[in-house]
Amino acid sequence: MSTPPKNAVAPAGLWALLLAEPATELALLDVRETRWFVQHHLNLARNAPFSGLELQVGALVPRRSTPVVLYDDYDAPDGAAQAASALLGRLGYTDVRTLDGGLQRWVTEGLPAIDGYGTLVKAFGDRARLHYGTPGLPVEALRSRLREGRPTTLVDARPRAEFEFLSLPGARNHPGTELALRRFEQRGTDGPDHLWAINCFSRTRGIVGATTLRLLGRASEAVFVEDGVMDWGLRGAPTVQNAAPDDELPPESPEVLRGLADELLARFALPVADAARLAEWREDCKRTLYVFDVRPEPDPAFAGSGLRQVPGGQLLMHFENLVGTRGARIVLVDDPAHRLRAAITAFWLTQLGQAEVYVYDGEFTPPQAPPDSSAALGGPPPPLEPEPFIPPRVSP
Protein backbone atom coordinates (compact mmCIF):
# COMPACT_ATOMS: atom_id res chain seq x y z
CA MET A 1 0.00 0.00 0.00
CA SER A 2 1.39 3.41 -0.98
CA THR A 3 2.07 6.03 1.68
CA PRO A 4 -0.31 9.00 1.56
CA PRO A 5 1.36 12.25 0.51
CA LYS A 6 2.42 14.60 3.27
CA ASN A 7 -0.40 16.92 4.44
CA ALA A 8 -3.06 14.81 2.70
CA VAL A 9 -6.65 14.71 3.98
CA ALA A 10 -8.73 11.54 3.56
CA PRO A 11 -12.10 11.79 1.76
CA ALA A 12 -14.00 11.07 4.98
CA GLY A 13 -12.15 13.86 6.75
CA LEU A 14 -12.92 16.36 3.98
CA TRP A 15 -16.56 15.26 3.95
CA ALA A 16 -16.79 16.04 7.68
CA LEU A 17 -15.31 19.51 7.10
CA LEU A 18 -17.85 20.24 4.36
CA LEU A 19 -20.76 19.17 6.55
CA ALA A 20 -19.68 21.26 9.55
CA GLU A 21 -22.36 23.67 10.83
CA PRO A 22 -21.89 26.55 10.94
CA ALA A 23 -19.56 26.39 7.97
CA THR A 24 -15.94 26.76 9.02
CA GLU A 25 -13.55 28.59 6.72
CA LEU A 26 -12.23 26.30 4.00
CA ALA A 27 -11.10 26.79 0.42
CA LEU A 28 -11.67 23.64 -1.66
CA LEU A 29 -9.95 24.09 -5.01
CA ASP A 30 -10.09 21.77 -8.02
CA VAL A 31 -6.81 22.56 -9.80
CA ARG A 32 -7.54 20.59 -12.97
CA GLU A 33 -8.29 22.40 -16.20
CA THR A 34 -11.90 23.50 -16.68
CA ARG A 35 -12.75 20.89 -19.35
CA TRP A 36 -12.09 18.14 -16.77
CA PHE A 37 -13.81 20.04 -13.95
CA VAL A 38 -17.00 20.28 -16.03
CA GLN A 39 -17.03 16.53 -16.59
CA HIS A 40 -16.85 15.62 -12.88
CA HIS A 41 -16.06 17.49 -9.67
CA LEU A 42 -16.85 17.77 -5.97
CA ASN A 43 -20.09 19.67 -5.45
CA LEU A 44 -18.68 22.55 -3.40
CA ALA A 45 -15.30 22.87 -5.10
CA ARG A 46 -14.11 26.00 -6.89
CA ASN A 47 -12.33 25.54 -10.20
CA ALA A 48 -8.87 27.12 -10.01
CA PRO A 49 -6.79 25.52 -12.80
CA PHE A 50 -3.11 25.18 -12.02
CA SER A 51 -2.26 26.91 -15.31
CA GLY A 52 -3.62 30.22 -13.95
CA LEU A 53 -3.54 29.61 -10.21
CA GLU A 54 -0.83 32.14 -9.37
CA LEU A 55 -2.86 34.94 -10.99
CA GLN A 56 -6.23 33.87 -9.58
CA VAL A 57 -5.68 32.67 -6.05
CA GLY A 58 -4.96 36.03 -4.38
CA ALA A 59 -8.47 37.32 -5.09
CA LEU A 60 -10.17 33.94 -4.74
CA VAL A 61 -8.55 33.07 -1.38
CA PRO A 62 -7.23 36.37 0.03
CA ARG A 63 -6.20 35.29 3.54
CA ARG A 64 -2.90 33.38 3.46
CA SER A 65 -3.68 31.34 6.60
CA THR A 66 -6.98 30.01 5.24
CA PRO A 67 -7.22 26.19 5.33
CA VAL A 68 -6.91 25.11 1.68
CA VAL A 69 -7.61 21.65 0.24
CA LEU A 70 -6.47 20.99 -3.33
CA TYR A 71 -7.34 18.06 -5.53
CA ASP A 72 -6.84 16.62 -8.99
CA ASP A 73 -7.66 13.14 -10.33
CA TYR A 74 -5.32 10.93 -8.30
CA ASP A 75 -3.09 13.15 -6.08
CA ALA A 76 -0.05 11.67 -7.83
CA PRO A 77 3.40 13.00 -6.81
CA ASP A 78 3.82 14.60 -10.24
CA GLY A 79 0.22 15.76 -10.54
CA ALA A 80 -1.37 19.21 -10.55
CA ALA A 81 -2.46 19.11 -6.89
CA GLN A 82 1.06 18.51 -5.59
CA ALA A 83 2.45 21.19 -7.92
CA ALA A 84 -0.25 23.62 -6.77
CA SER A 85 0.54 22.84 -3.13
CA ALA A 86 4.18 23.76 -3.69
CA LEU A 87 3.15 26.95 -5.51
CA LEU A 88 0.83 28.09 -2.72
CA GLY A 89 3.59 27.43 -0.20
CA ARG A 90 5.91 29.73 -2.15
CA LEU A 91 3.15 32.37 -2.22
CA GLY A 92 2.86 32.32 1.57
CA TYR A 93 -0.16 30.08 2.19
CA THR A 94 0.48 28.24 5.45
CA ASP A 95 -2.30 25.60 5.73
CA VAL A 96 -2.41 23.67 2.46
CA ARG A 97 -3.42 20.05 2.08
CA THR A 98 -4.33 17.76 -0.81
CA LEU A 99 -7.17 15.25 -1.07
CA ASP A 100 -5.60 11.82 -0.60
CA GLY A 101 -6.27 9.75 -3.72
CA GLY A 102 -7.89 12.73 -5.45
CA LEU A 103 -11.28 12.72 -7.12
CA GLN A 104 -11.02 9.03 -8.01
CA ARG A 105 -10.75 7.89 -4.38
CA TRP A 106 -13.53 10.31 -3.39
CA VAL A 107 -15.91 8.76 -5.94
CA THR A 108 -14.76 5.19 -5.13
CA GLU A 109 -15.74 5.75 -1.49
CA GLY A 110 -19.27 6.66 -2.59
CA LEU A 111 -19.09 10.39 -1.89
CA PRO A 112 -21.06 12.82 -4.10
CA ALA A 113 -19.73 14.46 -7.24
CA ILE A 114 -21.44 16.30 -10.06
CA ASP A 115 -20.89 17.45 -13.64
CA GLY A 116 -21.50 20.85 -15.24
CA TYR A 117 -20.39 24.40 -14.43
CA GLY A 118 -21.86 26.86 -11.94
CA THR A 119 -23.90 23.97 -10.56
CA LEU A 120 -24.17 25.30 -7.00
CA VAL A 121 -25.98 28.50 -8.00
CA LYS A 122 -28.06 26.84 -10.71
CA ALA A 123 -29.30 24.17 -8.31
CA PHE A 124 -29.98 26.88 -5.74
CA GLY A 125 -32.08 28.80 -8.27
CA ASP A 126 -34.36 25.83 -8.84
CA ARG A 127 -34.66 25.22 -5.10
CA ALA A 128 -35.67 28.86 -4.67
CA ARG A 129 -38.26 28.51 -7.45
CA LEU A 130 -39.88 25.60 -5.61
CA HIS A 131 -39.63 27.22 -2.19
CA TYR A 132 -41.24 30.52 -3.22
CA GLY A 133 -43.62 29.01 -5.75
CA THR A 134 -42.40 31.29 -8.53
CA PRO A 135 -44.46 30.56 -11.64
CA GLY A 136 -42.77 29.83 -14.95
CA LEU A 137 -43.90 30.67 -18.45
CA PRO A 138 -42.90 28.10 -21.11
CA VAL A 139 -41.46 29.57 -24.30
CA GLU A 140 -44.38 28.29 -26.39
CA ALA A 141 -46.85 29.95 -24.01
CA LEU A 142 -44.90 33.21 -24.30
CA ARG A 143 -44.98 33.00 -28.10
CA SER A 144 -48.73 32.37 -28.01
CA ARG A 145 -49.29 35.39 -25.77
CA LEU A 146 -47.28 37.62 -28.08
CA ARG A 147 -49.05 36.34 -31.20
CA GLU A 148 -52.45 36.95 -29.61
CA GLY A 149 -51.49 40.44 -28.47
CA ARG A 150 -52.10 39.67 -24.78
CA PRO A 151 -50.46 42.27 -22.48
CA THR A 152 -46.94 41.08 -21.72
CA THR A 153 -43.91 43.11 -20.62
CA LEU A 154 -40.74 41.17 -21.45
CA VAL A 155 -37.60 42.06 -19.46
CA ASP A 156 -34.15 40.49 -19.96
CA ALA A 157 -32.28 40.31 -16.63
CA ARG A 158 -28.78 39.70 -18.09
CA PRO A 159 -25.94 42.25 -18.35
CA ARG A 160 -26.12 44.56 -21.35
CA ALA A 161 -23.32 42.80 -23.29
CA GLU A 162 -25.14 39.45 -23.10
CA PHE A 163 -28.43 41.09 -24.03
CA GLU A 164 -26.90 42.80 -27.06
CA PHE A 165 -25.28 39.59 -28.27
CA LEU A 166 -28.53 37.59 -28.46
CA SER A 167 -31.97 38.42 -27.10
CA LEU A 168 -35.72 38.05 -27.60
CA PRO A 169 -37.61 40.48 -29.84
CA GLY A 170 -39.23 43.37 -27.99
CA ALA A 171 -37.42 42.83 -24.68
CA ARG A 172 -36.37 45.53 -22.27
CA ASN A 173 -33.03 45.10 -20.50
CA HIS A 174 -32.54 45.73 -16.78
CA PRO A 175 -29.75 43.49 -15.44
CA GLY A 176 -29.90 41.71 -12.09
CA THR A 177 -30.76 43.91 -9.12
CA GLU A 178 -31.21 46.95 -11.38
CA LEU A 179 -34.65 45.63 -12.31
CA ALA A 180 -35.93 46.17 -8.77
CA LEU A 181 -34.84 49.83 -8.92
CA ARG A 182 -37.29 50.68 -11.70
CA ARG A 183 -40.83 52.01 -11.39
CA PHE A 184 -43.53 49.43 -12.01
CA GLU A 185 -46.63 51.32 -13.04
CA GLN A 186 -50.05 49.96 -12.24
CA ARG A 187 -51.15 48.01 -15.29
CA GLY A 188 -54.89 48.44 -14.75
CA THR A 189 -55.48 49.56 -18.31
CA ASP A 190 -54.04 46.28 -19.54
CA GLY A 191 -56.45 44.25 -17.47
CA PRO A 192 -55.74 41.45 -15.00
CA ASP A 193 -54.19 39.32 -17.76
CA HIS A 194 -50.98 41.40 -17.86
CA LEU A 195 -47.69 39.57 -17.14
CA TRP A 196 -44.16 40.71 -16.37
CA ALA A 197 -42.08 37.99 -18.08
CA ILE A 198 -38.47 37.94 -16.84
CA ASN A 199 -35.96 36.04 -18.96
CA CYS A 200 -32.24 35.27 -19.09
CA PHE A 201 -30.30 32.86 -21.30
CA SER A 202 -31.63 29.77 -19.56
CA ARG A 203 -33.44 30.12 -16.23
CA THR A 204 -31.50 31.01 -13.04
CA ARG A 205 -31.37 34.81 -13.39
CA GLY A 206 -34.95 34.79 -14.64
CA ILE A 207 -36.04 32.87 -11.54
CA VAL A 208 -34.14 35.20 -9.22
CA GLY A 209 -35.45 38.32 -10.97
CA ALA A 210 -39.10 37.25 -10.97
CA THR A 211 -38.95 36.00 -7.38
CA THR A 212 -37.34 39.24 -6.20
CA LEU A 213 -40.06 41.37 -7.80
CA ARG A 214 -42.78 39.26 -6.21
CA LEU A 215 -41.18 39.33 -2.74
CA LEU A 216 -40.75 43.10 -2.89
CA GLY A 217 -44.34 43.58 -4.04
CA ARG A 218 -43.09 45.31 -7.18
CA ALA A 219 -44.86 43.06 -9.66
CA SER A 220 -47.05 40.36 -8.18
CA GLU A 221 -47.74 39.01 -11.68
CA ALA A 222 -44.04 38.45 -12.47
CA VAL A 223 -43.09 35.07 -14.00
CA PHE A 224 -39.84 33.69 -15.36
CA VAL A 225 -39.48 32.49 -18.94
CA GLU A 226 -38.57 28.82 -18.71
CA ASP A 227 -35.19 28.12 -20.36
CA GLY A 228 -35.13 31.64 -21.80
CA VAL A 229 -33.25 32.65 -24.93
CA MET A 230 -31.75 29.18 -25.26
CA ASP A 231 -35.08 27.38 -25.63
CA TRP A 232 -36.53 30.21 -27.75
CA GLY A 233 -33.70 29.82 -30.28
CA LEU A 234 -33.74 26.01 -30.24
CA ARG A 235 -37.41 26.09 -31.19
CA GLY A 236 -36.59 28.11 -34.29
CA ALA A 237 -38.14 31.36 -33.10
CA PRO A 238 -36.42 34.56 -34.34
CA THR A 239 -33.80 36.10 -32.08
CA VAL A 240 -32.17 39.52 -32.18
CA GLN A 241 -28.43 40.13 -32.50
CA ASN A 242 -26.79 43.49 -31.72
CA ALA A 243 -29.98 44.29 -29.86
CA ALA A 244 -31.02 47.61 -28.36
CA PRO A 245 -33.58 47.58 -25.53
CA ASP A 246 -37.17 48.12 -26.67
CA ASP A 247 -37.49 50.90 -24.07
CA GLU A 248 -36.71 51.40 -20.39
CA LEU A 249 -38.81 51.38 -17.28
CA PRO A 250 -38.48 54.72 -15.45
CA PRO A 251 -36.28 54.85 -12.34
CA GLU A 252 -37.95 54.74 -8.94
CA SER A 253 -37.37 57.48 -6.36
CA PRO A 254 -34.63 56.98 -3.73
CA GLU A 255 -37.25 57.36 -0.98
CA VAL A 256 -39.32 54.45 -2.26
CA LEU A 257 -36.19 52.34 -2.79
CA ARG A 258 -35.00 53.09 0.75
CA GLY A 259 -38.35 51.93 2.11
CA LEU A 260 -38.13 48.71 0.12
CA ALA A 261 -34.59 48.04 1.37
CA ASP A 262 -35.46 48.75 5.00
CA GLU A 263 -38.49 46.45 4.79
CA LEU A 264 -36.44 43.65 3.24
CA LEU A 265 -33.68 44.00 5.85
CA ALA A 266 -36.19 43.91 8.69
CA ARG A 267 -38.41 41.16 7.26
CA PHE A 268 -35.55 38.69 6.84
CA ALA A 269 -33.30 39.97 9.67
CA LEU A 270 -30.43 40.69 7.28
CA PRO A 271 -27.43 42.06 9.20
CA VAL A 272 -25.71 45.37 8.48
CA ALA A 273 -22.17 46.55 9.15
CA ASP A 274 -21.01 50.13 9.66
CA ALA A 275 -17.59 51.69 9.07
CA ALA A 276 -16.32 50.82 12.55
CA ARG A 277 -17.21 47.15 12.22
CA LEU A 278 -15.71 46.93 8.74
CA ALA A 279 -12.47 48.50 10.00
CA GLU A 280 -12.40 45.94 12.81
CA TRP A 281 -12.87 43.07 10.39
CA ARG A 282 -10.12 44.36 8.13
CA GLU A 283 -7.73 43.97 11.05
CA ASP A 284 -8.91 40.44 11.93
CA CYS A 285 -6.23 38.12 10.61
CA LYS A 286 -8.20 35.01 11.65
CA ARG A 287 -11.19 35.52 9.34
CA THR A 288 -11.48 36.09 5.59
CA LEU A 289 -13.20 39.25 4.37
CA TYR A 290 -14.55 40.03 0.90
CA VAL A 291 -15.87 43.53 0.19
CA PHE A 292 -17.94 44.00 -2.98
CA ASP A 293 -19.41 47.11 -4.57
CA VAL A 294 -22.70 45.86 -6.07
CA ARG A 295 -23.46 49.00 -8.10
CA PRO A 296 -23.43 48.68 -11.90
CA GLU A 297 -20.39 50.90 -12.48
CA PRO A 298 -17.09 51.14 -10.56
CA ASP A 299 -16.34 54.31 -8.59
CA PRO A 300 -12.89 55.69 -9.55
CA ALA A 301 -12.53 57.14 -6.03
CA PHE A 302 -12.34 53.60 -4.63
CA ALA A 303 -9.50 52.39 -6.88
CA GLY A 304 -6.89 50.51 -4.84
CA SER A 305 -9.12 50.29 -1.75
CA GLY A 306 -9.66 46.54 -1.92
CA LEU A 307 -13.29 47.10 -2.94
CA ARG A 308 -14.20 44.80 -5.84
CA GLN A 309 -16.94 46.04 -8.15
CA VAL A 310 -19.34 43.27 -9.17
CA PRO A 311 -22.98 44.15 -9.99
CA GLY A 312 -25.38 42.52 -7.55
CA GLY A 313 -27.01 40.05 -9.91
CA GLN A 314 -23.65 38.94 -11.26
CA LEU A 315 -22.23 38.44 -7.77
CA LEU A 316 -24.84 35.77 -7.11
CA MET A 317 -24.58 34.21 -10.57
CA HIS A 318 -20.77 34.02 -10.52
CA PHE A 319 -20.36 33.46 -6.79
CA GLU A 320 -18.29 30.31 -7.29
CA ASN A 321 -15.73 32.23 -9.36
CA LEU A 322 -15.45 35.14 -6.93
CA VAL A 323 -15.58 33.71 -3.39
CA GLY A 324 -13.20 30.82 -2.84
CA THR A 325 -13.44 30.57 0.94
CA ARG A 326 -16.53 29.01 2.47
CA GLY A 327 -17.63 30.51 5.78
CA ALA A 328 -16.00 33.90 5.10
CA ARG A 329 -17.45 37.34 5.78
CA ILE A 330 -18.87 39.32 2.86
CA VAL A 331 -19.72 43.03 3.04
CA LEU A 332 -21.82 44.60 0.26
CA VAL A 333 -21.41 48.30 -0.56
CA ASP A 334 -24.15 50.17 -2.41
CA ASP A 335 -25.62 53.63 -2.94
CA PRO A 336 -26.10 54.82 0.68
CA ALA A 337 -29.30 56.63 -0.27
CA HIS A 338 -31.20 53.34 -0.44
CA ARG A 339 -28.92 50.20 -0.30
CA LEU A 340 -31.56 48.16 -2.17
CA ARG A 341 -29.10 46.37 -4.48
CA ALA A 342 -27.06 45.29 -1.47
CA ALA A 343 -30.15 44.21 0.47
CA ILE A 344 -31.41 42.05 -2.41
CA THR A 345 -27.96 40.51 -2.95
CA ALA A 346 -27.58 39.82 0.79
CA PHE A 347 -31.03 38.19 0.83
CA TRP A 348 -30.01 35.69 -1.86
CA LEU A 349 -26.44 35.07 -0.70
CA THR A 350 -27.59 34.46 2.88
CA GLN A 351 -29.93 31.71 1.67
CA LEU A 352 -27.14 30.21 -0.42
CA GLY A 353 -25.53 29.46 2.93
CA GLN A 354 -21.86 29.76 1.96
CA ALA A 355 -20.85 32.88 3.89
CA GLU A 356 -21.78 35.49 6.49
CA VAL A 357 -23.23 38.37 4.47
CA TYR A 358 -23.64 42.00 5.61
CA VAL A 359 -25.06 45.15 4.02
CA TYR A 360 -22.77 48.15 4.48
CA ASP A 361 -24.58 50.97 6.25
CA GLY A 362 -23.43 54.50 5.50
CA GLU A 363 -21.08 56.28 3.14
CA PHE A 364 -18.15 54.05 2.22
CA THR A 365 -14.73 55.54 2.95
CA PRO A 366 -11.68 53.81 1.43
CA PRO A 367 -9.26 52.67 4.15
CA GLN A 368 -5.68 53.78 4.42
CA ALA A 369 -3.62 50.98 2.93
CA PRO A 370 -1.14 49.35 5.35
CA PRO A 371 2.41 48.57 4.16
CA ASP A 372 1.39 45.04 3.12
CA SER A 373 -1.84 46.12 1.49
CA SER A 374 -2.10 43.11 -0.83
CA ALA A 375 -2.41 40.65 2.06
CA ALA A 376 -4.70 42.84 4.19
CA LEU A 377 -7.07 43.90 1.43
CA GLY A 378 -7.28 40.64 -0.46
CA GLY A 379 -5.31 41.61 -3.55
CA PRO A 380 -3.10 39.20 -5.45
CA PRO A 381 0.01 37.95 -3.69
CA PRO A 382 3.35 39.33 -4.80
CA PRO A 383 4.57 37.62 -7.98
CA LEU A 384 7.21 34.96 -7.75
CA GLU A 385 10.69 35.91 -8.79
CA PRO A 386 11.11 34.53 -12.32
CA GLU A 387 13.81 32.00 -12.84
CA PRO A 388 16.37 33.01 -15.47
CA PHE A 389 15.54 31.50 -18.84
CA ILE A 390 18.09 30.86 -21.55
CA PRO A 391 16.45 29.76 -24.78
CA PRO A 392 18.00 26.68 -26.36
CA ARG A 393 19.88 27.09 -29.60
CA VAL A 394 19.20 24.97 -32.62
CA SER A 395 21.26 24.62 -35.74
CA PRO A 396 19.77 25.53 -39.12
Buried (B, 14 or more C-beta within 10 A) or exposed (E): EEEEBEBBBBBEBBBEBBEEEEBEBBBBBBBBBBEBBBEBBBEBBBBBBBEEBBEBBBBBBBBBBBBBBBBBBBBEEEBBBBBBBEBBEEBEBEBBBBBBBBBBBBBEEEBEEEEEEBBBBBBBBEEBBEEBEBBBBEBEBBBEBBEEEEBBBBBBBBBBEBBBBBBBEBBBBBBBBBBBBBEBEEBEEBEEEBBBBBBBBBBBBBBBBBBBBBBBEBBEBBBBBBBBBBBBBEEEBEBBEEBEBBEEBEEBEBEBBBEBBBEBBEEEEBEBBEBEBBEEBBEEEEBBBBBBBBBBEEBEEBEEBBBBBBBBBBBBBBBBBBBBBBBBBBBBBBBBEBBBBBBBBBBBBBBBEBBBBBBBBBEBEBBEBEEEBBBBBBBBBEEEEEEEEEEEEEEE
